Amino acid sequence: MPINFSLEPFARISDVFCETGTYHGNAVIKALEAGFKKIATVEISRINLDIAKKRIAEHPLSKEAHIDYVLGDAEKNIGRLVDFAKLNEVMYPIFWLDAHTHVFKDGTLTDGNPCPLVFEIAAINLAFNGKAVLLIDDMRIVGAKGAPPHGVVGRVQAARNALFDPNALISMIKPGWGKFVDLLTILKLAMEVPDVSFRLLEGIEPLDVLCVYPNELHESLFGQNDE
Ligand SMILES: C[S@@+](CC[C@H](N)C(=O)[O-])C[C@H]1O[C@@H](n2cnc3c(N)ncnc32)[C@H](O)[C@@H]1O
């Protein structure tokens, strides 16, 4: 959290916005304001989801959109978001993946799974084979141990180098979110589908969101930024 880039180019190429980790609904509200009409979001905390539903219902644009709320674990429910995207028959569904460990004040447990990213990306890859757009939040802490280190550029660079020199991985990339996920795993998985490009976008800090998108969407999504 949060989205600090424009969702409008994404809404121009797709009607469907799927999110893991609803929290208080900020991203859904941004998606509505960008023009998305079909939205699905999953949240593990009932309290957070209730707050989100109330806030979103008060937004005038919510009446013009279809919004599916799912209460539960993102890993267990990613299939529901995938089915939602397929049912709505869009070419390029947008997935905002943001269901990572959070400080729960209401006693919600995540069954010991602090980061469902690997499972989420694998399920989306399987369903869309590179024709979905992934927006993966929190790059600054994927691969971090304990307190989040900063400087995502250096760590992405290290991950890229490690693809060609695996030993670099040992010195440069630490296990992230305990032993569950590291940055290299995320990058490799995201590249397992054909013809996709990567771009880092603004999140809570610069370059904190990894966007993985079909090559053919480059002009529509980022053409103007490259001029
Ligand atoms: C950083 S907040 C999400 C912010 C929101 N996506 C936004 O852009 O405004 C993370 C949310 O993920 C939820 N969460 C954490 N682990 C989860 C899991 N395994 N499944 C579903 N939700 C989870 C937390 O309860 C929290 O509300």
The ligand as an SDF file (V2000), in Angstrom:
LIG
                    3D

 27 29  0  0  0  0  0  0  0  0999 V2000
   -1.1940   -3.2640    2.9310 C   0  0  0  0  0  0  0  0  0  0  0  0
   -2.8140   -3.6640    3.2980 S   0  0  0  0  0  0  0  0  0  0  0  0
   -3.6460   -3.5430    1.7340 C   0  0  0  0  0  0  0  0  0  0  0  0
   -3.9050   -2.1520    1.2760 C   0  0  0  0  0  0  0  0  0  0  0  0
   -4.8330   -2.0490    0.0870 C   0  0  0  0  0  0  0  0  0  0  0  0
   -4.5740   -3.0510   -0.9110 N   0  0  0  0  0  0  0  0  0  0  0  0
   -4.7460   -0.6800   -0.5540 C   0  0  0  0  0  0  0  0  0  0  0  0
   -4.1130   -0.5540   -1.6280 O   0  0  0  0  0  0  0  0  0  0  0  0
   -5.2920    0.2680    0.0090 O   0  0  0  0  0  0  0  0  0  0  0  0
   -2.6990   -5.4140    3.4500 C   0  0  0  0  0  0  0  0  0  0  0  0
   -4.0370   -6.0670    3.7110 C   0  0  0  0  0  0  0  0  0  0  0  0
   -3.8610   -7.4660    3.4160 O   0  0  0  0  0  0  0  0  0  0  0  0
   -4.5990   -8.2020    4.3630 C   0  0  0  0  0  0  0  0  0  0  0  0
   -4.0160   -9.5460    4.3800 N   0  0  0  0  0  0  0  0  0  0  0  0
   -2.8480   -9.9450    4.9530 C   0  0  0  0  0  0  0  0  0  0  0  0
   -2.6240  -11.2370    4.7190 N   0  0  0  0  0  0  0  0  0  0  0  0
   -3.6670  -11.6620    3.9690 C   0  0  0  0  0  0  0  0  0  0  0  0
   -4.0140  -12.9080    3.3860 C   0  0  0  0  0  0  0  0  0  0  0  0
   -3.2400  -13.9770    3.5250 N   0  0  0  0  0  0  0  0  0  0  0  0
   -5.1580  -12.9930    2.6700 N   0  0  0  0  0  0  0  0  0  0  0  0
   -5.9590  -11.9050    2.4940 C   0  0  0  0  0  0  0  0  0  0  0  0
   -5.6880  -10.7130    3.0360 N   0  0  0  0  0  0  0  0  0  0  0  0
   -4.5550  -10.5850    3.7480 C   0  0  0  0  0  0  0  0  0  0  0  0
   -4.4430   -7.4110    5.6500 C   0  0  0  0  0  0  0  0  0  0  0  0
   -5.4630   -7.6970    6.5690 O   0  0  0  0  0  0  0  0  0  0  0  0
   -4.4990   -5.9730    5.1480 C   0  0  0  0  0  0  0  0  0  0  0  0
   -5.8080   -5.4780    5.2020 O   0  0  0  0  0  0  0  0  0  0  0  0
  1  2  1  0
  2  3  1  0
  2 10  1  0
  3  4  1  0
  4  5  1  0
  5  6  1  0
  5  7  1  0
  7  8  2  0
  7  9  1  0
 10 11  1  0
 11 12  1  0
 11 26  1  0
 12 13  1  0
 13 14  1  0
 13 24  1  0
 14 15  1  0
 14 23  1  0
 15 16  2  0
 16 17  1  0
 17 18  1  0
 17 23  2  0
 18 19  1  0
 18 20  2  0
 20 21  1  0
 21 22  2  0
 22 23  1  0
 24 25  1  0
 24 26  1  0
 26 27  1  0
M  CHG  2   2   1   9  -1
M  END
$$$$
